[in-house]
Amino acid sequence: MKGRERFLTALSNEKPDHLPCQVHAWMGYYLNTYLNGADQYEAYARFGMDPVIYAGPRYVYDPSDMSNWQAEHRDAGTKSNNERFSAQTITTPSGTLTSQSASNQFTGWTTEYLIKTEEDFEIWDKHVPIPIAVDWSPVVDAKRRIGDTGITRGGFFDFGQGSPWQSFCTLYGTVNTIMAAIDKPEWLHRVLESMLQKKLRVIEIAGKFELDLIETGGGAGSNTVISPAIHREFCLPYDQRQHAAMHEAEAKVVYHLCGGLMQLLETVAENGADGLETMTPPSMGGDCDLAEASQRVGDRLFFIGGFDQNRGFEKGIPEVAAEMVKELHAACPDGGYICCPSDHFFFGALENIQAFVDAARQCVY
């Protein structure tokens, strides 16, 4: 099999010739520090790994909508530890929204949420721009570049993460959103419904999805963050409709839960996703038992993830990384599995990643 066929076979929950593998997106810090500034294409080629290219379409907006959403970004200084801060002000005809964020050489994070009150949501809801067209050419170009060696994947238009609950957590704060689920459930349902309707409109105008795999969900839906009952009420019904619309656009969907997921396996199988990631093991703060997950829902979902990159890449040796891959392969004997780090990684000897790739190639079905 060529790489593309191998991945697509796994995404169809079937057995390819051998275990496919990928990384959960190459981080800029790793590319610059360990691979001399290589891009994701060059990084995959460096290890002889079939590429899974993260890409996305361009979104086209009506200028009049953008004129009602005037976003100003300001540098807010740098700390001695090289943490950089920025502030954002969004001016609309109905009022102003503000947020602040910070970043370092590894990642970025929010320090002030854009939506702080119900009134803020009304401003956001009325004026946030929604695309009027979707241009798939960046994805088509990526697919053309890799040919039959790999696949493309990414998110599709959203407001923070891949599904309404998770996106609203990025805008309003996870704790605030959980408290709203308890104290103001009717309001929160109205918020999530409005966010979903906006996304459904963009899905409708997008035509056939060119990405081979679309990521939805997000870590804020994990059972290490919220209870299965909250997930069932505030995630499931919105995910079901979103995934149905994506399937109409001929898309494959992987649901992203980076953390606890064992209490949600059957719920994800019910929400219409084709697969589940990141299968994070307890050693990384998750709760995944990949063999048990395979037994419970492996006939309905493919899996991506499960590899502890701290143990295998950052602190490991090649022999350990290879043995970990073989253990994960044994947990999914019927295929439908792509071996992948359970999260982003920023450190790790090149020989450990090479061992990861070589071991996957040896794991035949």
C-alpha beads as a LAMMPS data file, in Angstrom:
LAMMPS data file: protein, C-alpha beads

365 atoms
364 bonds

1 atom types
1 bond types

-500.0 500.0 xlo xhi
-500.0 500.0 ylo yhi
-500.0 500.0 zlo zhi

Masses

1 110.0

Atoms # bond

1 1 1 0.000 0.000 0.000
2 1 1 0.999 3.611 -0.542
3 1 1 0.676 5.967 2.399
4 1 1 -2.605 7.520 1.331
5 1 1 -4.295 4.162 0.897
6 1 1 -2.859 3.010 4.223
7 1 1 -4.302 5.975 6.118
8 1 1 -7.664 5.868 4.374
9 1 1 -7.957 2.161 5.167
10 1 1 -7.424 2.916 8.861
11 1 1 -9.938 5.782 8.686
12 1 1 -12.442 3.301 7.263
13 1 1 -11.827 1.202 10.400
14 1 1 -10.173 -1.567 8.433
15 1 1 -6.761 -3.247 8.351
16 1 1 -4.017 -1.710 6.205
17 1 1 -0.841 -3.609 5.326
18 1 1 0.945 -2.245 8.406
19 1 1 0.339 0.184 11.232
20 1 1 0.206 3.815 10.008
21 1 1 1.663 6.547 12.204
22 1 1 1.690 10.331 12.358
23 1 1 2.528 13.149 14.774
24 1 1 -0.090 15.412 16.287
25 1 1 1.131 18.354 14.185
26 1 1 4.790 19.417 14.188
27 1 1 5.386 22.226 16.662
28 1 1 7.382 25.225 15.488
29 1 1 9.732 24.952 18.464
30 1 1 10.646 21.372 17.566
31 1 1 11.071 22.145 13.886
32 1 1 13.339 25.102 14.627
33 1 1 15.325 23.514 17.457
34 1 1 15.806 19.959 16.222
35 1 1 15.184 20.103 12.457
36 1 1 16.849 23.355 11.408
37 1 1 13.620 25.153 10.628
38 1 1 12.112 22.451 8.412
39 1 1 8.434 22.684 7.493
40 1 1 5.982 19.845 8.111
41 1 1 6.571 18.321 4.678
42 1 1 10.332 18.220 5.226
43 1 1 9.931 16.882 8.754
44 1 1 7.882 13.903 7.602
45 1 1 10.373 13.233 4.813
46 1 1 13.296 13.377 7.287
47 1 1 11.989 10.260 9.027
48 1 1 10.485 8.507 6.025
49 1 1 7.060 8.915 7.623
50 1 1 3.927 8.956 5.486
51 1 1 2.728 12.569 5.796
52 1 1 -0.413 13.732 7.552
53 1 1 -0.467 17.378 6.545
54 1 1 -2.385 19.836 8.706
55 1 1 -4.073 22.342 6.421
56 1 1 -7.253 24.330 6.061
57 1 1 -9.307 26.339 3.587
58 1 1 -9.448 30.105 3.210
59 1 1 -12.613 31.824 4.315
60 1 1 -14.087 34.755 2.397
61 1 1 -15.968 37.452 4.297
62 1 1 -18.337 40.223 3.318
63 1 1 -16.501 43.567 3.751
64 1 1 -19.556 45.094 5.407
65 1 1 -19.474 42.362 8.074
66 1 1 -15.798 43.002 8.674
67 1 1 -16.413 46.747 8.988
68 1 1 -18.707 45.989 11.931
69 1 1 -15.970 43.917 13.614
70 1 1 -12.947 46.207 13.909
71 1 1 -10.225 44.190 15.658
72 1 1 -7.196 46.033 17.041
73 1 1 -4.229 44.054 18.413
74 1 1 -1.657 45.720 20.661
75 1 1 1.661 44.557 22.062
76 1 1 1.349 44.574 25.859
77 1 1 4.988 43.933 26.709
78 1 1 7.414 41.116 27.443
79 1 1 8.489 39.633 30.776
80 1 1 12.064 38.733 31.625
81 1 1 11.293 35.060 30.990
82 1 1 10.384 35.939 27.383
83 1 1 6.658 35.632 27.895
84 1 1 5.003 38.028 25.461
85 1 1 1.650 39.675 26.124
86 1 1 -0.898 41.174 23.772
87 1 1 -4.286 42.847 24.045
88 1 1 -7.192 42.881 21.630
89 1 1 -10.064 45.330 21.317
90 1 1 -12.990 44.581 19.021
91 1 1 -15.219 47.527 18.214
92 1 1 -18.748 46.869 16.943
93 1 1 -21.820 49.074 16.430
94 1 1 -23.280 47.559 19.612
95 1 1 -20.284 47.883 21.898
96 1 1 -16.705 46.847 22.552
97 1 1 -15.183 43.496 23.467
98 1 1 -11.701 43.047 24.917
99 1 1 -9.361 40.130 25.511
100 1 1 -5.732 39.527 26.433
101 1 1 -3.329 36.687 25.723
102 1 1 0.233 35.596 26.349
103 1 1 2.730 33.352 24.603
104 1 1 6.226 31.944 24.889
105 1 1 8.469 29.958 22.569
106 1 1 6.273 26.906 22.994
107 1 1 2.623 27.974 22.953
108 1 1 0.050 30.676 23.685
109 1 1 -2.761 31.044 26.199
110 1 1 -5.642 33.343 27.110
111 1 1 -5.350 35.645 30.116
112 1 1 -8.629 37.560 29.634
113 1 1 -11.603 35.974 27.914
114 1 1 -13.363 37.811 25.124
115 1 1 -16.847 37.096 26.491
116 1 1 -17.310 37.922 30.174
117 1 1 -21.046 38.584 30.500
118 1 1 -24.314 37.728 28.845
119 1 1 -24.274 41.211 27.330
120 1 1 -20.877 40.502 25.793
121 1 1 -22.283 37.382 24.175
122 1 1 -25.111 39.388 22.632
123 1 1 -22.569 41.725 21.039
124 1 1 -20.476 38.816 19.820
125 1 1 -23.495 36.905 18.560
126 1 1 -24.809 39.855 16.575
127 1 1 -21.584 40.947 14.933
128 1 1 -19.035 38.110 14.726
129 1 1 -18.273 37.719 10.995
130 1 1 -19.374 34.525 9.259
131 1 1 -17.771 33.506 5.937
132 1 1 -19.758 33.901 2.752
133 1 1 -17.530 31.502 0.776
134 1 1 -14.987 28.748 1.397
135 1 1 -11.879 28.446 -0.784
136 1 1 -10.424 24.936 -0.642
137 1 1 -7.387 25.708 -2.813
138 1 1 -4.808 25.546 0.044
139 1 1 -5.985 22.029 0.861
140 1 1 -6.087 21.001 -2.799
141 1 1 -2.526 22.294 -3.195
142 1 1 -1.389 20.289 -0.154
143 1 1 -3.023 17.134 -1.491
144 1 1 -1.403 17.669 -4.858
145 1 1 1.989 18.115 -3.219
146 1 1 1.864 14.846 -1.239
147 1 1 0.050 12.820 -3.894
148 1 1 -0.495 9.202 -2.898
149 1 1 1.964 9.336 0.003
150 1 1 -0.372 10.718 2.686
151 1 1 -3.498 12.617 3.684
152 1 1 -4.588 16.068 4.816
153 1 1 -6.453 16.878 7.993
154 1 1 -7.499 19.937 9.981
155 1 1 -10.321 21.750 11.665
156 1 1 -13.165 23.489 9.897
157 1 1 -14.504 26.967 10.614
158 1 1 -15.217 27.449 14.305
159 1 1 -14.682 29.926 17.116
160 1 1 -11.880 28.342 19.125
161 1 1 -11.999 24.572 18.953
162 1 1 -14.024 22.067 16.979
163 1 1 -17.433 21.956 18.655
164 1 1 -19.755 24.499 20.326
165 1 1 -19.125 23.574 23.977
166 1 1 -15.372 23.494 23.544
167 1 1 -15.323 26.700 21.512
168 1 1 -17.403 28.581 24.038
169 1 1 -14.971 27.493 26.753
170 1 1 -12.203 29.290 24.819
171 1 1 -14.322 32.452 24.627
172 1 1 -15.924 32.468 28.085
173 1 1 -13.616 30.268 30.175
174 1 1 -14.015 26.607 31.065
175 1 1 -14.969 27.182 34.701
176 1 1 -17.458 29.901 33.726
177 1 1 -19.025 27.618 31.125
178 1 1 -19.369 24.750 33.597
179 1 1 -21.012 27.089 36.105
180 1 1 -23.385 28.320 33.382
181 1 1 -24.344 24.713 32.660
182 1 1 -25.400 24.406 36.287
183 1 1 -26.806 27.883 36.995
184 1 1 -28.021 29.086 33.572
185 1 1 -28.625 26.008 31.428
186 1 1 -31.298 27.607 29.228
187 1 1 -28.994 30.516 28.394
188 1 1 -26.085 28.190 27.675
189 1 1 -28.198 26.076 25.336
190 1 1 -29.178 29.242 23.468
191 1 1 -25.492 30.180 23.186
192 1 1 -24.481 26.743 21.877
193 1 1 -27.387 26.621 19.441
194 1 1 -26.445 29.990 17.997
195 1 1 -22.817 28.933 17.591
196 1 1 -23.863 25.691 15.931
197 1 1 -26.198 27.447 13.491
198 1 1 -23.377 29.743 12.406
199 1 1 -21.125 26.789 11.718
200 1 1 -23.843 24.852 9.907
201 1 1 -24.287 27.800 7.534
202 1 1 -20.602 27.670 6.655
203 1 1 -20.686 23.892 6.203
204 1 1 -23.627 24.324 3.835
205 1 1 -21.798 26.762 1.560
206 1 1 -18.501 24.859 1.660
207 1 1 -19.456 22.205 -0.878
208 1 1 -17.557 18.938 -0.845
209 1 1 -14.939 18.915 1.896
210 1 1 -11.437 18.524 0.458
211 1 1 -9.777 17.601 3.756
212 1 1 -9.430 13.856 4.253
213 1 1 -10.167 14.211 7.956
214 1 1 -11.935 16.915 9.981
215 1 1 -11.267 17.373 13.698
216 1 1 -14.116 18.328 16.029
217 1 1 -14.519 18.308 19.791
218 1 1 -11.744 19.536 22.064
219 1 1 -10.190 18.952 25.439
220 1 1 -12.865 20.863 27.376
221 1 1 -15.289 18.034 26.629
222 1 1 -13.106 15.346 28.223
223 1 1 -14.367 13.459 31.277
224 1 1 -11.382 14.785 33.228
225 1 1 -12.934 18.258 32.746
226 1 1 -16.697 17.722 32.775
227 1 1 -18.990 14.937 33.860
228 1 1 -20.498 12.489 31.373
229 1 1 -23.905 13.986 32.219
230 1 1 -22.812 17.514 31.275
231 1 1 -21.181 16.183 28.120
232 1 1 -24.356 14.351 27.178
233 1 1 -26.532 17.429 27.636
234 1 1 -24.278 20.183 26.292
235 1 1 -22.029 18.428 23.770
236 1 1 -23.821 15.416 22.296
237 1 1 -26.864 17.037 20.613
238 1 1 -24.747 19.737 18.954
239 1 1 -22.062 17.291 17.855
240 1 1 -24.653 14.978 16.315
241 1 1 -26.020 17.684 14.026
242 1 1 -22.598 19.036 13.151
243 1 1 -21.278 15.598 12.247
244 1 1 -24.366 14.790 10.184
245 1 1 -23.815 17.968 8.157
246 1 1 -20.151 17.122 7.660
247 1 1 -21.023 13.649 6.450
248 1 1 -23.374 15.237 3.920
249 1 1 -20.273 17.089 2.679
250 1 1 -18.465 13.721 2.353
251 1 1 -16.127 14.328 5.296
252 1 1 -14.604 11.882 7.741
253 1 1 -14.688 13.170 11.333
254 1 1 -12.377 12.463 14.264
255 1 1 -13.570 13.618 17.690
256 1 1 -10.821 15.117 19.834
257 1 1 -10.780 14.479 23.585
258 1 1 -7.320 15.153 25.033
259 1 1 -7.667 13.822 28.554
260 1 1 -10.230 11.457 30.035
261 1 1 -12.450 9.627 27.575
262 1 1 -13.196 6.145 28.924
263 1 1 -16.516 7.309 30.413
264 1 1 -17.455 8.841 27.038
265 1 1 -16.636 6.042 24.591
266 1 1 -20.222 5.063 23.906
267 1 1 -21.307 8.718 23.777
268 1 1 -18.734 9.483 21.091
269 1 1 -19.860 6.409 19.175
270 1 1 -23.359 7.889 19.379
271 1 1 -22.420 11.435 18.311
272 1 1 -21.772 10.466 14.698
273 1 1 -17.974 10.811 14.642
274 1 1 -16.041 8.252 12.626
275 1 1 -13.110 8.157 15.018
276 1 1 -11.714 9.286 18.345
277 1 1 -8.421 10.814 19.490
278 1 1 -6.078 11.375 21.393
279 1 1 -6.386 8.182 23.488
280 1 1 -4.207 9.784 26.179
281 1 1 -2.793 7.214 28.651
282 1 1 -2.761 7.658 32.453
283 1 1 0.976 8.401 32.368
284 1 1 0.108 11.663 30.581
285 1 1 -2.899 12.606 32.684
286 1 1 -5.574 10.838 30.640
287 1 1 -7.382 7.614 31.391
288 1 1 -7.253 5.655 28.141
289 1 1 -6.932 1.886 28.102
290 1 1 -6.604 1.374 24.354
291 1 1 -7.302 -2.361 24.445
292 1 1 -10.512 -1.826 26.438
293 1 1 -11.580 1.012 24.152
294 1 1 -11.039 -1.242 21.159
295 1 1 -13.172 -3.964 22.706
296 1 1 -15.985 -1.591 23.645
297 1 1 -16.338 0.633 20.576
298 1 1 -13.633 -0.412 18.131
299 1 1 -16.245 -1.765 15.749
300 1 1 -17.765 1.741 15.492
301 1 1 -14.773 4.093 15.816
302 1 1 -11.219 4.242 14.550
303 1 1 -8.601 5.592 16.951
304 1 1 -5.675 7.999 16.641
305 1 1 -3.118 8.562 19.398
306 1 1 -2.190 6.641 22.521
307 1 1 1.595 7.108 22.352
308 1 1 3.141 8.712 25.444
309 1 1 5.568 11.150 23.851
310 1 1 7.054 12.096 27.223
311 1 1 8.222 8.548 27.816
312 1 1 8.848 7.636 24.193
313 1 1 10.264 10.794 22.623
314 1 1 11.335 13.283 25.271
315 1 1 12.774 10.932 27.912
316 1 1 13.056 7.670 26.033
317 1 1 15.540 5.708 24.019
318 1 1 14.882 4.085 20.616
319 1 1 14.255 0.648 22.108
320 1 1 11.613 2.007 24.463
321 1 1 9.860 3.982 21.714
322 1 1 9.755 0.920 19.461
323 1 1 8.371 -1.320 22.201
324 1 1 5.645 1.207 23.000
325 1 1 4.506 1.213 19.366
326 1 1 4.305 -2.573 19.339
327 1 1 2.222 -2.597 22.519
328 1 1 -0.248 -0.117 21.025
329 1 1 -0.488 -2.151 17.821
330 1 1 -1.313 -5.247 19.858
331 1 1 -4.143 -3.341 21.587
332 1 1 -5.905 -2.795 18.229
333 1 1 -5.503 -6.126 16.407
334 1 1 -8.352 -5.452 13.988
335 1 1 -6.895 -2.275 12.501
336 1 1 -8.680 1.054 12.462
337 1 1 -5.798 2.615 14.360
338 1 1 -3.194 5.295 13.610
339 1 1 -0.323 5.390 16.102
340 1 1 0.334 8.973 17.149
341 1 1 1.628 10.983 20.107
342 1 1 -1.215 11.867 22.432
343 1 1 -0.380 15.555 22.272
344 1 1 2.120 18.047 20.925
345 1 1 5.776 17.517 21.766
346 1 1 8.623 20.009 21.946
347 1 1 11.634 17.861 22.810
348 1 1 12.971 14.465 21.804
349 1 1 16.009 12.883 20.194
350 1 1 15.666 12.313 16.461
351 1 1 16.568 8.642 16.861
352 1 1 13.520 8.124 19.104
353 1 1 11.183 9.443 16.425
354 1 1 12.941 7.304 13.835
355 1 1 12.435 4.240 16.026
356 1 1 8.734 5.146 16.334
357 1 1 8.400 5.229 12.532
358 1 1 10.441 2.088 11.913
359 1 1 8.508 0.097 14.532
360 1 1 5.169 1.091 13.015
361 1 1 6.372 -0.183 9.649
362 1 1 7.185 -3.537 11.248
363 1 1 3.717 -3.874 12.835
364 1 1 1.961 -5.805 10.071
365 1 1 -1.601 -7.111 10.118

Bonds

1 1 1 2
2 1 2 3
3 1 3 4
4 1 4 5
5 1 5 6
6 1 6 7
7 1 7 8
8 1 8 9
9 1 9 10
10 1 10 11
11 1 11 12
12 1 12 13
13 1 13 14
14 1 14 15
15 1 15 16
16 1 16 17
17 1 17 18
18 1 18 19
19 1 19 20
20 1 20 21
21 1 21 22
22 1 22 23
23 1 23 24
24 1 24 25
25 1 25 26
26 1 26 27
27 1 27 28
28 1 28 29
29 1 29 30
30 1 30 31
31 1 31 32
32 1 32 33
33 1 33 34
34 1 34 35
35 1 35 36
36 1 36 37
37 1 37 38
38 1 38 39
39 1 39 40
40 1 40 41
41 1 41 42
42 1 42 43
43 1 43 44
44 1 44 45
45 1 45 46
46 1 46 47
47 1 47 48
48 1 48 49
49 1 49 50
50 1 50 51
51 1 51 52
52 1 52 53
53 1 53 54
54 1 54 55
55 1 55 56
56 1 56 57
57 1 57 58
58 1 58 59
59 1 59 60
60 1 60 61
61 1 61 62
62 1 62 63
63 1 63 64
64 1 64 65
65 1 65 66
66 1 66 67
67 1 67 68
68 1 68 69
69 1 69 70
70 1 70 71
71 1 71 72
72 1 72 73
73 1 73 74
74 1 74 75
75 1 75 76
76 1 76 77
77 1 77 78
78 1 78 79
79 1 79 80
80 1 80 81
81 1 81 82
82 1 82 83
83 1 83 84
84 1 84 85
85 1 85 86
86 1 86 87
87 1 87 88
88 1 88 89
89 1 89 90
90 1 90 91
91 1 91 92
92 1 92 93
93 1 93 94
94 1 94 95
95 1 95 96
96 1 96 97
97 1 97 98
98 1 98 99
99 1 99 100
100 1 100 101
101 1 101 102
102 1 102 103
103 1 103 104
104 1 104 105
105 1 105 106
106 1 106 107
107 1 107 108
108 1 108 109
109 1 109 110
110 1 110 111
111 1 111 112
112 1 112 113
113 1 113 114
114 1 114 115
115 1 115 116
116 1 116 117
117 1 117 118
118 1 118 119
119 1 119 120
120 1 120 121
121 1 121 122
122 1 122 123
123 1 123 124
124 1 124 125
125 1 125 126
126 1 126 127
127 1 127 128
128 1 128 129
129 1 129 130
130 1 130 131
131 1 131 132
132 1 132 133
133 1 133 134
134 1 134 135
135 1 135 136
136 1 136 137
137 1 137 138
138 1 138 139
139 1 139 140
140 1 140 141
141 1 141 142
142 1 142 143
143 1 143 144
144 1 144 145
145 1 145 146
146 1 146 147
147 1 147 148
148 1 148 149
149 1 149 150
150 1 150 151
151 1 151 152
152 1 152 153
153 1 153 154
154 1 154 155
155 1 155 156
156 1 156 157
157 1 157 158
158 1 158 159
159 1 159 160
160 1 160 161
161 1 161 162
162 1 162 163
163 1 163 164
164 1 164 165
165 1 165 166
166 1 166 167
167 1 167 168
168 1 168 169
169 1 169 170
170 1 170 171
171 1 171 172
172 1 172 173
173 1 173 174
174 1 174 175
175 1 175 176
176 1 176 177
177 1 177 178
178 1 178 179
179 1 179 180
180 1 180 181
181 1 181 182
182 1 182 183
183 1 183 184
184 1 184 185
185 1 185 186
186 1 186 187
187 1 187 188
188 1 188 189
189 1 189 190
190 1 190 191
191 1 191 192
192 1 192 193
193 1 193 194
194 1 194 195
195 1 195 196
196 1 196 197
197 1 197 198
198 1 198 199
199 1 199 200
200 1 200 201
201 1 201 202
202 1 202 203
203 1 203 204
204 1 204 205
205 1 205 206
206 1 206 207
207 1 207 208
208 1 208 209
209 1 209 210
210 1 210 211
211 1 211 212
212 1 212 213
213 1 213 214
214 1 214 215
215 1 215 216
216 1 216 217
217 1 217 218
218 1 218 219
219 1 219 220
220 1 220 221
221 1 221 222
222 1 222 223
223 1 223 224
224 1 224 225
225 1 225 226
226 1 226 227
227 1 227 228
228 1 228 229
229 1 229 230
230 1 230 231
231 1 231 232
232 1 232 233
233 1 233 234
234 1 234 235
235 1 235 236
236 1 236 237
237 1 237 238
238 1 238 239
239 1 239 240
240 1 240 241
241 1 241 242
242 1 242 243
243 1 243 244
244 1 244 245
245 1 245 246
246 1 246 247
247 1 247 248
248 1 248 249
249 1 249 250
250 1 250 251
251 1 251 252
252 1 252 253
253 1 253 254
254 1 254 255
255 1 255 256
256 1 256 257
257 1 257 258
258 1 258 259
259 1 259 260
260 1 260 261
261 1 261 262
262 1 262 263
263 1 263 264
264 1 264 265
265 1 265 266
266 1 266 267
267 1 267 268
268 1 268 269
269 1 269 270
270 1 270 271
271 1 271 272
272 1 272 273
273 1 273 274
274 1 274 275
275 1 275 276
276 1 276 277
277 1 277 278
278 1 278 279
279 1 279 280
280 1 280 281
281 1 281 282
282 1 282 283
283 1 283 284
284 1 284 285
285 1 285 286
286 1 286 287
287 1 287 288
288 1 288 289
289 1 289 290
290 1 290 291
291 1 291 292
292 1 292 293
293 1 293 294
294 1 294 295
295 1 295 296
296 1 296 297
297 1 297 298
298 1 298 299
299 1 299 300
300 1 300 301
301 1 301 302
302 1 302 303
303 1 303 304
304 1 304 305
305 1 305 306
306 1 306 307
307 1 307 308
308 1 308 309
309 1 309 310
310 1 310 311
311 1 311 312
312 1 312 313
313 1 313 314
314 1 314 315
315 1 315 316
316 1 316 317
317 1 317 318
318 1 318 319
319 1 319 320
320 1 320 321
321 1 321 322
322 1 322 323
323 1 323 324
324 1 324 325
325 1 325 326
326 1 326 327
327 1 327 328
328 1 328 329
329 1 329 330
330 1 330 331
331 1 331 332
332 1 332 333
333 1 333 334
334 1 334 335
335 1 335 336
336 1 336 337
337 1 337 338
338 1 338 339
339 1 339 340
340 1 340 341
341 1 341 342
342 1 342 343
343 1 343 344
344 1 344 345
345 1 345 346
346 1 346 347
347 1 347 348
348 1 348 349
349 1 349 350
350 1 350 351
351 1 351 352
352 1 352 353
353 1 353 354
354 1 354 355
355 1 355 356
356 1 356 357
357 1 357 358
358 1 358 359
359 1 359 360
360 1 360 361
361 1 361 362
362 1 362 363
363 1 363 364
364 1 364 365
